[in-house]
Amino acid sequence: MADSKWDRADSMLQKQNRSVLAPVAPAVTPLAPIESQIEDIRKQKMGLIASFKKNKIERSVALEKLQVLYGAQMESVKHALRRAIDVDKGRIDVIADKYIYQLTQEYLNDMRDLGLKNYESRMTTCMQLNDMAARLIEKAEGQDVPPAMKETTVQNILKKYQEFTDRIMEEEIRLPR
């Protein structure tokens, strides 16, 4: 039975891993809006280089404009990458939260099952204790001894019976719910 329980757990984990690791083809990438801006900057850069080659603008002006264009392009790329990372982190957090929730549910179900079995064991023990105490009292009362000794023996049996019952019920209260 323990093997089938773990086989079930393994199969559930493998299913989960397949669904988590399955490639997801996003319809629109987080970089899509920025890519069009980057393409516009590339066109401006090509136009700027063409103007410089035709001697329409000076070298220093061309360099300065190129630096501004590269700076703008770098800022766009950095911003887009930060946003893409934030989106991926959010997606990963959702997957992790789902996995943690499922594990927690399984844990709580297992604890509930263990608690019920534990409860059943305690009640079975209580019934066995009842039977044993009844037999001992019957045996004590059937002895050929003075009545005071019978009474003391019966009181001691009842005292131990109460101690055991209290201990069994005390442990039951501490069960996780």
C-alpha positions as CSV (number, residue, x, y, z in Angstrom):
1,M,0.0,0.0,0.0
2,A,2.9,2.4,0.8
3,D,4.3,1.8,-2.7
4,S,1.0,2.7,-4.5
5,K,0.7,5.8,-2.3
6,W,4.2,7.0,-3.4
7,D,3.5,5.9,-7.1
8,R,0.5,8.2,-7.0
9,A,2.5,11.1,-5.6
10,D,5.3,10.5,-8.2
11,S,2.8,10.5,-11.0
12,M,1.2,13.7,-9.7
13,L,4.6,15.4,-9.5
14,Q,5.5,14.3,-13.0
15,K,2.2,15.6,-14.4
16,Q,2.8,18.9,-12.6
17,N,6.4,19.1,-13.9
18,R,5.2,18.5,-17.4
19,S,2.6,21.3,-17.2
20,V,5.0,23.7,-15.5
21,L,7.8,23.0,-18.0
22,A,5.7,22.9,-21.1
23,P,6.8,25.6,-23.5
24,V,4.5,28.5,-23.7
25,A,4.4,30.5,-27.0
26,P,3.2,33.9,-26.0
27,A,1.0,35.6,-28.6
28,V,2.7,39.0,-27.9
29,T,6.1,39.3,-26.3
30,P,6.6,41.9,-23.6
31,L,9.3,43.4,-25.9
32,A,7.0,43.9,-28.9
33,P,6.0,47.6,-28.2
34,I,9.7,48.5,-27.7
35,E,10.9,46.6,-30.7
36,S,9.0,49.0,-33.0
37,Q,10.6,52.0,-31.3
38,I,14.1,50.4,-31.7
39,E,13.4,49.8,-35.4
40,D,12.5,53.5,-35.8
41,I,15.8,54.5,-34.0
42,R,17.8,52.1,-36.4
43,K,16.2,53.9,-39.4
44,Q,17.1,57.3,-38.0
45,K,20.7,56.0,-37.3
46,M,21.0,54.7,-40.9
47,G,19.7,58.1,-42.2
48,L,22.2,59.9,-40.0
49,I,25.1,57.8,-41.3
50,A,24.0,58.3,-44.9
51,S,23.9,62.1,-44.3
52,F,27.4,62.0,-42.8
53,K,28.7,60.0,-45.8
54,K,27.2,62.6,-48.2
55,N,29.0,65.3,-46.2
56,K,25.7,67.0,-45.4
57,I,26.6,67.1,-41.6
58,E,29.8,67.3,-39.7
59,R,31.5,64.4,-38.0
60,S,31.0,65.8,-34.4
61,V,27.3,66.4,-35.0
62,A,26.9,62.9,-36.4
63,L,28.7,61.4,-33.4
64,E,26.7,63.4,-31.0
65,K,23.4,62.4,-32.6
66,L,24.5,58.7,-32.8
67,Q,25.3,58.8,-29.1
68,V,21.9,60.2,-28.3
69,L,20.2,57.5,-30.5
70,Y,22.3,54.7,-28.9
71,G,21.5,56.1,-25.4
72,A,17.7,56.1,-26.3
73,Q,18.0,52.6,-27.7
74,M,19.8,51.4,-24.6
75,E,17.2,52.9,-22.3
76,S,14.4,51.3,-24.3
77,V,16.0,47.9,-24.2
78,K,16.8,48.2,-20.5
79,H,13.2,49.2,-19.7
80,A,11.8,46.4,-21.9
81,L,14.0,43.8,-20.3
82,R,13.0,45.0,-16.8
83,R,9.4,44.7,-17.8
84,A,9.9,41.3,-19.4
85,I,11.7,40.0,-16.2
86,D,8.8,41.4,-14.1
87,V,6.3,39.6,-16.2
88,D,8.3,36.3,-16.0
89,K,8.7,36.7,-12.3
90,G,4.9,37.2,-11.9
91,R,4.2,34.1,-14.0
92,I,6.7,32.1,-12.0
93,D,5.2,33.3,-8.8
94,V,1.7,32.2,-9.9
95,I,3.0,28.8,-10.8
96,A,4.9,28.5,-7.5
97,D,1.9,29.6,-5.5
98,K,-0.3,27.0,-7.3
99,Y,2.3,24.3,-6.6
100,I,2.5,25.3,-2.9
101,Y,-1.3,25.4,-2.6
102,Q,-1.5,21.9,-4.0
103,L,1.2,20.6,-1.7
104,T,-0.5,22.3,1.3
105,Q,-3.9,20.7,0.3
106,E,-2.2,17.2,0.1
107,Y,-0.5,17.8,3.4
108,L,-3.8,18.8,5.1
109,N,-5.6,15.8,3.6
110,D,-2.9,13.5,4.8
111,M,-3.0,15.0,8.3
112,R,-6.7,14.7,8.4
113,D,-6.5,11.0,7.4
114,L,-3.8,10.4,10.0
115,G,-5.9,12.2,12.6
116,L,-8.9,10.0,11.8
117,K,-6.8,6.9,12.0
118,N,-5.3,8.1,15.2
119,Y,-8.8,8.9,16.6
120,E,-9.9,5.4,15.7
121,S,-6.8,3.9,17.4
122,R,-7.5,5.9,20.6
123,M,-11.1,4.8,20.7
124,T,-10.1,1.2,20.2
125,T,-7.6,1.5,23.0
126,C,-10.3,3.0,25.2
127,M,-12.6,0.1,24.6
128,Q,-9.8,-2.4,25.3
129,L,-9.1,-0.5,28.5
130,N,-12.8,-0.8,29.4
131,D,-12.7,-4.5,28.9
132,M,-9.5,-4.9,30.9
133,A,-10.7,-2.7,33.7
134,A,-14.1,-4.6,33.9
135,R,-12.2,-8.0,34.0
136,L,-9.8,-6.8,36.7
137,I,-12.7,-5.4,38.9
138,E,-14.6,-8.6,38.5
139,K,-11.5,-10.6,39.4
140,A,-10.8,-8.3,42.4
141,E,-14.4,-8.7,43.7
142,G,-14.2,-12.4,43.3
143,Q,-11.1,-12.7,45.5
144,D,-11.4,-14.3,49.0
145,V,-9.9,-11.3,50.9
146,P,-11.4,-8.9,53.4
147,P,-13.9,-6.3,52.0
148,A,-11.6,-3.4,52.7
149,M,-8.8,-4.9,50.5
150,K,-11.3,-5.6,47.7
151,E,-12.5,-1.9,47.9
152,T,-8.9,-0.6,47.9
153,T,-8.0,-2.8,44.9
154,V,-11.2,-1.7,43.0
155,Q,-10.4,2.0,43.8
156,N,-6.8,1.5,42.5
157,I,-8.1,-0.1,39.3
158,L,-10.5,2.7,38.7
159,K,-7.8,5.3,39.5
160,K,-5.4,3.8,36.9
161,Y,-8.3,3.4,34.5
162,Q,-9.1,7.2,34.8
163,E,-5.3,8.1,34.4
164,F,-5.0,6.1,31.2
165,T,-8.3,7.4,29.8
166,D,-7.2,11.0,30.6
167,R,-3.8,10.5,28.9
168,I,-5.4,9.0,25.7
169,M,-7.9,11.9,25.5
170,E,-5.3,14.6,26.3
171,E,-3.2,13.4,23.3
172,E,-6.3,13.5,21.1
173,I,-6.8,17.2,21.8
174,R,-3.4,18.0,20.3
175,L,-4.2,16.5,16.9
176,P,-3.7,18.9,14.0
177,R,-7.0,19.9,12.4
